[in-house]
Amino acid sequence: MSGSCDSCLRRGYLIGLLSARIAGLVGRPFAPSALLALDDVSLASAVGGKGEQEALAFLGRFEPRRARADLRHAGVTAICQHHEAYPTALEDLNDQPAVLFCRGRVELLSAVEAEPAVTVVGTRDATPYAIDVAHDIGRGLGVAGITTISGMALGVDGAAHRGALGARGATIAVLAGGPDVAYPRRHADLHRQIAASGLVVAELPPGQRPYRWSFPARNRLMAALARMTVVVEAGEASGTLITADFAQDLGRTLGAVPGRVSTRAAAGSNRLLRDGAAVVRDASDVLDELFGIGAAGSAPVRLVEPELDPVERRLLDGVESRLDIDGISTFAGLPVNETRAALAQLETRGLIRRDGLFGWERARPSR
């Protein structure tokens, strides 16, 4: 799929070339948005010195054909602002990226145009409560056919992605480095899963590591792509609140999950609630915000039944009948050890959950 004109592709690689120098400029007196809004020559001038000379030389020698060959080799597609797949939601930014570097199902960019998407974010040092809530929201949105967007960070972000993947729903990871660079490294497997069944999007070209400035830059994309941003848990000084600020500035709906008033981990997200953010307890509240109270069961939301083979269907029927492990095994026609393994797979997919030490129950997404 060819989706980028020469000038936009050159711009994307210019940002990559200057990414380390941009890191040195941010805050003196530039913010990332001020720099990214500059045209190519003005950006080179802002960098100054050897960086300016290097940038101007690059602009003159850039070879689009070679860049496209490199992208194909990396398994990356470039979608520029002139291509029909480029999300018009990003046009609300005064520093919209000229090009998005993508890995995975590029058609998901069109999906966020056709139906609302939801960005789910939160702290990396999340409490178990926040991890569970983020996973359940991602799973519930996935079942409802709503795309979940997050940043693939540790904690809340990863849990939201996994919830969506477990429900076989659509999920988009927006990265602060190149689309082929798994960050953090602990999420390399999650990165592979999202690239295989969802979409990885980045403003920086392949091979680029993230910089401090590229995380808030990434956050503006997450806020712009979604109709609603949900903050699951954030401390008072959490970087997650940058995404919330972008969402509000762009006129997007902002929601937050209530946390214990005595815990510092939720001080920032609780403040958002105090200041008027929508209360989000589960995916049902998100759907109500998107489509109106009580409208979650009507179009345009579509509930997607998970794909199950006959044995998995019998296992779920056994769980819903409140049978013990021996009863489920008999009902499904499997040995007990195979039944336990199969149930563990269903739990990983978010379809069932443990009920006490030895039982199981169906995990139904809230509506």
C-alpha positions as a Python dict, from the first residue, in 0.01 Angstrom:
ca = {
    (1, 'M'): (0, 0, 0),
    (2, 'S'): (153, 329, -109),
    (3, 'G'): (13, 611, 99),
    (4, 'S'): (264, 893, 119),
    (5, 'C'): (375, 1166, -120),
    (6, 'D'): (743, 1249, -148),
    (7, 'S'): (732, 1577, 47),
    (8, 'C'): (541, 1429, 342),
    (9, 'L'): (768, 1126, 354),
    (10, 'R'): (1070, 1356, 353),
    (11, 'R'): (917, 1554, 638),
    (12, 'G'): (871, 1239, 846),
    (13, 'Y'): (1231, 1137, 800),
    (14, 'L'): (1347, 1493, 874),
    (15, 'I'): (1175, 1476, 1213),
    (16, 'G'): (1356, 1150, 1273),
    (17, 'L'): (1690, 1300, 1170),
    (18, 'L'): (1647, 1597, 1405),
    (19, 'S'): (1479, 1410, 1693),
    (20, 'A'): (1785, 1422, 1920),
    (21, 'R'): (1841, 1793, 1846),
    (22, 'I'): (1472, 1866, 1909),
    (23, 'A'): (1523, 1710, 2252),
    (24, 'G'): (1785, 1975, 2324),
    (25, 'L'): (1557, 2258, 2215),
    (26, 'V'): (1238, 2168, 2401),
    (27, 'G'): (1184, 2419, 2680),
    (28, 'R'): (1437, 2674, 2544),
    (29, 'P'): (1197, 2842, 2448),
    (30, 'F'): (1019, 2583, 2234),
    (31, 'A'): (756, 2328, 2326),
    (32, 'P'): (732, 2018, 2103),
    (33, 'S'): (416, 2153, 1938),
    (34, 'A'): (585, 2482, 1851),
    (35, 'L'): (871, 2301, 1681),
    (36, 'L'): (657, 2042, 1503),
    (37, 'A'): (436, 2316, 1359),
    (38, 'L'): (732, 2473, 1174),
    (39, 'D'): (791, 2404, 805),
    (40, 'D'): (1101, 2212, 702),
    (41, 'V'): (1333, 2508, 648),
    (42, 'S'): (1211, 2692, 961),
    (43, 'L'): (1263, 2377, 1168),
    (44, 'A'): (1617, 2347, 1035),
    (45, 'S'): (1676, 2714, 1121),
    (46, 'A'): (1539, 2665, 1473),
    (47, 'V'): (1785, 2383, 1530),
    (48, 'G'): (2070, 2606, 1411),
    (49, 'G'): (2443, 2540, 1381),
    (50, 'K'): (2560, 2206, 1247),
    (51, 'G'): (2208, 2071, 1287),
    (52, 'E'): (2075, 2327, 1042),
    (53, 'Q'): (2344, 2245, 788),
    (54, 'E'): (2279, 1874, 829),
    (55, 'A'): (1903, 1924, 786),
    (56, 'L'): (1932, 2139, 476),
    (57, 'A'): (2173, 1892, 319),
    (58, 'F'): (1930, 1610, 398),
    (59, 'L'): (1640, 1794, 235),
    (60, 'G'): (1842, 1823, -83),
    (61, 'R'): (1957, 1462, -103),
    (62, 'F'): (1648, 1275, 25),
    (63, 'E'): (1564, 978, -197),
    (64, 'P'): (1192, 884, -171),
    (65, 'R'): (1237, 560, -365),
    (66, 'R'): (1504, 436, -128),
    (67, 'A'): (1296, 541, 175),
    (68, 'R'): (999, 342, 46),
    (69, 'A'): (1220, 39, -8),
    (70, 'D'): (1343, 70, 351),
    (71, 'L'): (984, 90, 474),
    (72, 'R'): (886, -223, 285),
    (73, 'H'): (1185, -404, 431),
    (74, 'A'): (1077, -297, 782),
    (75, 'G'): (717, -400, 721),
    (76, 'V'): (599, -41, 772),
    (77, 'T'): (345, 161, 574),
    (78, 'A'): (360, 541, 556),
    (79, 'I'): (25, 723, 540),
    (80, 'C'): (51, 1095, 472),
    (81, 'Q'): (-195, 1377, 527),
    (82, 'H'): (-291, 1374, 158),
    (83, 'H'): (-394, 1008, 159),
    (84, 'E'): (-757, 902, 203),
    (85, 'A'): (-663, 673, 495),
    (86, 'Y'): (-515, 961, 698),
    (87, 'P'): (-750, 1037, 991),
    (88, 'T'): (-917, 1375, 951),
    (89, 'A'): (-937, 1394, 1333),
    (90, 'L'): (-567, 1483, 1333),
    (91, 'E'): (-644, 1795, 1132),
    (92, 'D'): (-766, 1948, 1460),
    (93, 'L'): (-400, 1973, 1563),
    (94, 'N'): (-202, 2279, 1461),
    (95, 'D'): (104, 2053, 1437),
    (96, 'Q'): (-49, 1745, 1276),
    (97, 'P'): (209, 1494, 1154),
    (98, 'A'): (274, 1504, 782),
    (99, 'V'): (295, 1127, 786),
    (100, 'L'): (209, 836, 1013),
    (101, 'F'): (435, 531, 1012),
    (102, 'C'): (217, 224, 1060),
    (103, 'R'): (259, -144, 1126),
    (104, 'G'): (-41, -374, 1114),
    (105, 'R'): (-396, -319, 998),
    (106, 'V'): (-384, 25, 839),
    (107, 'E'): (-760, 2, 775),
    (108, 'L'): (-810, 73, 1146),
    (109, 'L'): (-725, 437, 1071),
    (110, 'S'): (-1041, 448, 862),
    (111, 'A'): (-1231, 270, 1138),
    (112, 'V'): (-1171, 558, 1380),
    (113, 'E'): (-1322, 785, 1117),
    (114, 'A'): (-1633, 574, 1069),
    (115, 'E'): (-1703, 509, 1439),
    (116, 'P'): (-1582, 669, 1761),
    (117, 'A'): (-1264, 537, 1921),
    (118, 'V'): (-1167, 563, 2288),
    (119, 'T'): (-824, 639, 2430),
    (120, 'V'): (-760, 464, 2762),
    (121, 'V'): (-457, 585, 2957),
    (122, 'G'): (-313, 587, 3305),
    (123, 'T'): (-4, 563, 3519),
    (124, 'R'): (271, 310, 3458),
    (125, 'D'): (286, 234, 3832),
    (126, 'A'): (-77, 131, 3842),
    (127, 'T'): (-250, -33, 4134),
    (128, 'P'): (-404, -381, 4083),
    (129, 'Y'): (-744, -211, 4092),
    (130, 'A'): (-650, 17, 3801),
    (131, 'I'): (-506, -274, 3601),
    (132, 'D'): (-830, -470, 3642),
    (133, 'V'): (-1049, -173, 3548),
    (134, 'A'): (-837, -85, 3242),
    (135, 'H'): (-846, -446, 3122),
    (136, 'D'): (-1223, -466, 3170),
    (137, 'I'): (-1280, -138, 2985),
    (138, 'G'): (-1062, -250, 2694),
    (139, 'R'): (-1241, -584, 2682),
    (140, 'G'): (-1586, -427, 2703),
    (141, 'L'): (-1507, -180, 2426),
    (142, 'G'): (-1366, -460, 2214),
    (143, 'V'): (-1681, -665, 2249),
    (144, 'A'): (-1886, -357, 2158),
    (145, 'G'): (-1684, -304, 1839),
    (146, 'I'): (-1517, 16, 1965),
    (147, 'T'): (-1147, 69, 1893),
    (148, 'T'): (-928, 109, 2202),
    (149, 'I'): (-630, 343, 2167),
    (150, 'S'): (-341, 363, 2412),
    (151, 'G'): (35, 410, 2431),
    (152, 'M'): (154, 54, 2509),
    (153, 'A'): (320, 174, 2830),
    (154, 'L'): (348, -38, 3142),
    (155, 'G'): (51, -41, 3375),
    (156, 'V'): (-283, 91, 3254),
    (157, 'D'): (-194, 122, 2884),
    (158, 'G'): (-85, -238, 2849),
    (159, 'A'): (-387, -365, 3041),
    (160, 'A'): (-627, -176, 2813),
    (161, 'H'): (-459, -318, 2502),
    (162, 'R'): (-468, -670, 2642),
    (163, 'G'): (-835, -637, 2731),
    (164, 'A'): (-918, -539, 2374),
    (165, 'L'): (-702, -816, 2230),
    (166, 'G'): (-859, -1072, 2461),
    (167, 'A'): (-1201, -980, 2324),
    (168, 'R'): (-1060, -990, 1970),
    (169, 'G'): (-1143, -624, 1939),
    (170, 'A'): (-955, -351, 1754),
    (171, 'T'): (-673, -172, 1932),
    (172, 'I'): (-422, 92, 1822),
    (173, 'A'): (-91, 155, 1997),
    (174, 'V'): (55, 502, 1944),
    (175, 'L'): (429, 494, 2010),
    (176, 'A'): (679, 764, 2100),
    (177, 'G'): (953, 600, 1892),
    (178, 'G'): (946, 422, 1559),
    (179, 'P'): (665, 173, 1490),
    (180, 'D'): (912, -116, 1486),
    (181, 'V'): (1069, -29, 1823),
    (182, 'A'): (898, -203, 2115),
    (183, 'Y'): (903, 35, 2410),
    (184, 'P'): (922, -59, 2688),
    (185, 'R'): (1114, -376, 2604),
    (186, 'R'): (902, -572, 2849),
    (187, 'H'): (614, -519, 2609),
    (188, 'A'): (788, -673, 2308),
    (189, 'D'): (536, -958, 2297),
    (190, 'L'): (244, -715, 2330),
    (191, 'H'): (396, -509, 2049),
    (192, 'R'): (400, -819, 1827),
    (193, 'Q'): (40, -902, 1912),
    (194, 'I'): (-86, -552, 1833),
    (195, 'A'): (110, -537, 1508),
    (196, 'A'): (-38, -874, 1409),
    (197, 'S'): (-405, -811, 1485),
    (198, 'G'): (-429, -437, 1553),
    (199, 'L'): (-227, -133, 1450),
    (200, 'V'): (93, 33, 1569),
    (201, 'V'): (126, 403, 1478),
    (202, 'A'): (421, 639, 1521),
    (203, 'E'): (524, 986, 1413),
    (204, 'L'): (892, 891, 1406),
    (205, 'P'): (1023, 662, 1130),
    (206, 'P'): (1140, 304, 1180),
    (207, 'G'): (1444, 248, 1398),
    (208, 'Q'): (1397, 564, 1606),
    (209, 'R'): (1414, 537, 1982),
    (210, 'P'): (1176, 755, 2186),
    (211, 'Y'): (1282, 1085, 2343),
    (212, 'R'): (1138, 1277, 2636),
    (213, 'W'): (973, 1524, 2399),
    (214, 'S'): (821, 1250, 2186),
    (215, 'F'): (605, 1116, 2470),
    (216, 'P'): (391, 1431, 2506),
    (217, 'A'): (396, 1455, 2126),
    (218, 'R'): (261, 1099, 2117),
    (219, 'N'): (-5, 1192, 2372),
    (220, 'R'): (-151, 1461, 2147),
    (221, 'L'): (-207, 1199, 1876),
    (222, 'M'): (-383, 964, 2118),
    (223, 'A'): (-614, 1244, 2231),
    (224, 'A'): (-687, 1364, 1877),
    (225, 'L'): (-761, 1020, 1730),
    (226, 'A'): (-1029, 937, 1987),
    (227, 'R'): (-1374, 1075, 2046),
    (228, 'M'): (-1323, 1021, 2420),
    (229, 'T'): (-1023, 988, 2651),
    (230, 'V'): (-1054, 787, 2974),
    (231, 'V'): (-797, 832, 3251),
    (232, 'V'): (-806, 519, 3464),
    (233, 'E'): (-554, 622, 3728),
    (234, 'A'): (-307, 910, 3753),
    (235, 'G'): (-114, 1083, 4026),
    (236, 'E'): (-111, 1458, 4065),
    (237, 'A'): (204, 1497, 3854),
    (238, 'S'): (143, 1208, 3615),
    (239, 'G'): (232, 1249, 3248),
    (240, 'T'): (-105, 1090, 3177),
    (241, 'L'): (-267, 1423, 3256),
    (242, 'I'): (-97, 1568, 2947),
    (243, 'T'): (-321, 1346, 2736),
    (244, 'A'): (-622, 1466, 2935),
    (245, 'D'): (-523, 1829, 2872),
    (246, 'F'): (-492, 1765, 2500),
    (247, 'A'): (-832, 1596, 2493),
    (248, 'Q'): (-998, 1892, 2662),
    (249, 'D'): (-819, 2146, 2441),
    (250, 'L'): (-941, 1956, 2134),
    (251, 'G'): (-1298, 1949, 2260),
    (252, 'R'): (-1302, 1572, 2312),
    (253, 'T'): (-1500, 1406, 2588),
    (254, 'L'): (-1293, 1337, 2898),
    (255, 'G'): (-1370, 1070, 3155),
    (256, 'A'): (-1194, 934, 3460),
    (257, 'V'): (-1225, 631, 3684),
    (258, 'P'): (-1286, 708, 4054),
    (259, 'G'): (-1003, 606, 4284),
    (260, 'R'): (-964, 598, 4660),
    (261, 'V'): (-951, 954, 4790),
    (262, 'S'): (-672, 857, 5029),
    (263, 'T'): (-432, 722, 4767),
    (264, 'R'): (-182, 944, 4590),
    (265, 'A'): (-193, 715, 4288),
    (266, 'A'): (-539, 849, 4199),
    (267, 'A'): (-497, 1213, 4307),
    (268, 'G'): (-476, 1340, 3950),
    (269, 'S'): (-762, 1133, 3810),
    (270, 'N'): (-982, 1220, 4108),
    (271, 'R'): (-909, 1588, 4046),
    (272, 'L'): (-1030, 1547, 3689),
    (273, 'L'): (-1359, 1417, 3828),
    (274, 'R'): (-1383, 1711, 4065),
    (275, 'D'): (-1328, 1945, 3771),
    (276, 'G'): (-1606, 1792, 3565),
    (277, 'A'): (-1475, 1483, 3387),
    (278, 'A'): (-1734, 1212, 3327),
    (279, 'V'): (-1742, 932, 3583),
    (280, 'V'): (-1633, 606, 3423),
    (281, 'R'): (-1684, 282, 3614),
    (282, 'D'): (-1680, 44, 3320),
    (283, 'A'): (-1730, 17, 2945),
    (284, 'S'): (-2101, 80, 2992),
    (285, 'D'): (-2034, 434, 3113),
    (286, 'V'): (-1806, 496, 2814),
    (287, 'L'): (-2074, 378, 2571),
    (288, 'D'): (-2332, 598, 2742),
    (289, 'E'): (-2103, 900, 2703),
    (290, 'L'): (-2049, 823, 2336),
    (291, 'F'): (-2404, 740, 2237),
    (292, 'G'): (-2628, 873, 2516),
    (293, 'I'): (-2770, 719, 2830),
    (294, 'G'): (-2936, 390, 2749),
    (295, 'A'): (-2827, 404, 2387),
    (296, 'A'): (-2545, 154, 2427),
    (297, 'G'): (-2764, -125, 2297),
    (298, 'S'): (-2873, 54, 1982),
    (299, 'A'): (-2691, 133, 1660),
    (300, 'P'): (-2421, 231, 1590),
    (301, 'V'): (-2276, 3, 1860),
    (302, 'R'): (-2247, -358, 1748),
    (303, 'L'): (-2190, -634, 1999),
    (304, 'V'): (-1941, -883, 1863),
    (305, 'E'): (-1979, -1241, 1978),
    (306, 'P'): (-1637, -1392, 2037),
    (307, 'E'): (-1532, -1656, 1785),
    (308, 'L'): (-1556, -1990, 1959),
    (309, 'D'): (-1511, -2344, 1839),
    (310, 'P'): (-1763, -2610, 1953),
    (311, 'V'): (-1548, -2726, 2245),
    (312, 'E'): (-1498, -2369, 2370),
    (313, 'R'): (-1872, -2311, 2342),
    (314, 'R'): (-1940, -2621, 2557),
    (315, 'L'): (-1682, -2504, 2810),
    (316, 'L'): (-1857, -2167, 2840),
    (317, 'D'): (-2194, -2338, 2868),
    (318, 'G'): (-2055, -2549, 3150),
    (319, 'V'): (-1920, -2240, 3326),
    (320, 'E'): (-2253, -2060, 3289),
    (321, 'S'): (-2430, -2367, 3432),
    (322, 'R'): (-2214, -2322, 3744),
    (323, 'L'): (-2064, -2671, 3712),
    (324, 'D'): (-1746, -2763, 3897),
    (325, 'I'): (-1431, -2861, 3709),
    (326, 'D'): (-1536, -3226, 3687),
    (327, 'G'): (-1879, -3128, 3558),
    (328, 'I'): (-1733, -2889, 3300),
    (329, 'S'): (-1489, -3160, 3191),
    (330, 'T'): (-1769, -3410, 3140),
    (331, 'F'): (-1990, -3154, 2965),
    (332, 'A'): (-1712, -3055, 2724),
    (333, 'G'): (-1593, -3409, 2667),
    (334, 'L'): (-1235, -3336, 2773),
    (335, 'P'): (-999, -3481, 3032),
    (336, 'V'): (-975, -3269, 3345),
    (337, 'N'): (-619, -3155, 3275),
    (338, 'E'): (-712, -3041, 2923),
    (339, 'T'): (-1020, -2870, 3062),
    (340, 'R'): (-809, -2669, 3306),
    (341, 'A'): (-574, -2561, 3027),
    (342, 'A'): (-865, -2463, 2802),
    (343, 'L'): (-1030, -2266, 3081),
    (344, 'A'): (-703, -2083, 3142),
    (345, 'Q'): (-702, -1981, 2774),
    (346, 'L'): (-1059, -1852, 2802),
    (347, 'E'): (-958, -1653, 3110),
    (348, 'T'): (-665, -1501, 2920),
    (349, 'R'): (-909, -1393, 2649),
    (350, 'G'): (-1123, -1223, 2914),
    (351, 'L'): (-1424, -1451, 2862),
    (352, 'I'): (-1431, -1608, 3209),
    (353, 'R'): (-1285, -1533, 3548),
    (354, 'R'): (-1219, -1726, 3865),
    (355, 'D'): (-1496, -1744, 4121),
    (356, 'G'): (-1317, -1832, 4442),
    (357, 'L'): (-1038, -2090, 4450),
    (358, 'F'): (-1190, -2367, 4243),
    (359, 'G'): (-1479, -2223, 4043),
    (360, 'W'): (-1530, -2013, 3731),
    (361, 'E'): (-1787, -1765, 3612),
    (362, 'R'): (-1860, -1592, 3282),
    (363, 'A'): (-1700, -1247, 3260),
    (364, 'R'): (-1960, -1040, 3084),
    (365, 'P'): (-1874, -691, 2962),
    (366, 'S'): (-2081, -423, 3129),
    (367, 'R'): (-2336, -251, 2907),
}
